[in-house]
Amino acid sequence: MQESVALYLLVFGALLLVAALLDDVASRVRVPGILMVLVLGLLVENNLKEAGGASSNLLSLAHANQIAQCALILVLFFGGLTTNWSRVRNVIAPAARLATLGVLFTALLITLVTVALGVADGERNWALLLPGALFVGAMVSSTDASAVMALLRPLAGRLPEPLLDLIETESSINDPMAVVLAQLALALIGGEGMEPAVLVAVVVRQFLLGILLGFLGGSLISQLLIGRASLTRGSMLPVVSLALLLVLTGATTLMGGSPLLAAYLAGLVLGNSPATDQQVLAESHASFAKMAELLLFLCMGLVVAPQDVVRAFGYAFLLFVVMQLVRWLMVNALLLRTAFSQSERTFVCWTGIRGAVPIAMAIQAWAANVSFGALMPPLALGVVLLGLLTQGLMLVPLAKKLGIASPIEAQP
């Protein structure tokens, strides 16, 4: 037993260290870091040979799902924590439309296309296709803030501030809607013997409880920290805030609410509260979120076999093309009567890069043992890889070509 624990500590510590080094190298050569971490996970053999010829997995699917859900809580909490309402006030209306109506519009259109493809493939009962199609639509409907902002780092100070605020705000607040739609899809496929109205009521209850408990929890945490210098100093604030986040999400889960929504709302309230040192809080949870993201992509690469990604590549490519068309329609429709120019709207269309949330959702569907679950991880991995390779590498050249990036000022 002791040797087994030592082996896990050694292997995962080494893999996490290599992932951190790859992420650092990627930032220097302007390549998406999560792309290199995903490739690392795919290259590592997850099947270990034991004495006597038996074999076991280095990382089981159940453990990968638990890690993914915990990692997603940290990522969403950090997303809420870094959303500064005073700074994004001018773009909150269009960003909120993209994050709510845009996600819903994207998920529904992709669902319709997926159902149509299934019917064309010979499935006559479209109702059987609906849960899986809705899950696919929800899985790829939100964008990744950390990936987008990391790729835009070479253009720091050269993009219009309202445009940058719009992109960052949309990608930071659009995850909750996608999570709710994915939960609805899983409830539909796993709800034998339950009426659709009951399933919808369960998901709505999770949604509302998550919002309520997240808001109340964030407000309570802020009140607990006010006037307590011993808890809010630099060394203690990260520990206390993380402990309170764990208590909040655990309690929300036990009460039947969505811990992911609660984590995001709590971060949003706490991040805009005067009770804490915002700089220390953001810096510490940036480290937690980065570790969670690296672990999430590393786990995805470990549990998915490379040959499965190759087999699903055709579906992933088709889904990626549909995603781009739908995002173009959605962005242009929702930003039509705004101050953003056509060039800026085109650039926003291209910033819809997927990242941690689709990965975590795919692992959750696979672990839930639903009919379409086994296809989701390689499909999500293929879509994320395609986005990082195409959108990620073309963002900076596209901004220059569209004329929205100001020229570099000559140094005296």
Helices and strands as residue ranges (DSSP letters): H 2-29, H 33-43, E 47-49, G 51-53, E 55-57, H 61-81, H 85-88, G 89-91, H 92-97, I 98-102, H 103-120, H 126-139, H 145-151, G 153-155, H 161-173, H 175-189, H 196-225, H 229-232, H 237-254, H 259-271, H 278-303, H 306-311, H 313-334, H 342-350, H 356-367, G 373-375, H 376-387, I 388-392, H 393-402
